Amino acid sequence: MTTTRRTHRLNSLLKEVISEVIRLDVGHPKVSEFVTVTAVDITKDLTLAKVYISVIGTQEEKEESIQALQSAAGYIAVLASKKVVLRHFPSLTFKLDESVDKHIKINSILENIEKEKQQRHPLTSDEDKF
């Protein structure tokens, strides 16, 4: 999906505003303190916005946070709409962004590969590098 400049700016603005609303105004006990809005993707007709979040914690904490945010989506939209001037504020849907977890897993695999490589072919001194 190609995004126009306006859509891209709106996604960035919504990301910032929704992050602020979640951080300051959502007092739901099941929303983890370690929730980060990583991206917002609004549809072309501006009626729906997918809000991608990253949660540091167990799988259970991640699921609870998503459910709590989804149940508070209307409240979050009302508060965010007071900070963003749009004719119709989009409905919010919260999705878990697992790219951070995948990034950590890939880094761990790469580090293990590097360690194995060093164990197989250790350099005894700087002279061996040339």
Summary of the structure (lengths in Angstrom):
residues: 130
radius of gyration: 20.8
end to end distance: 49.3
largest distance: 69.2
contacts: 322
relative contact order: 0.14
helix: 53%
strand: 17%
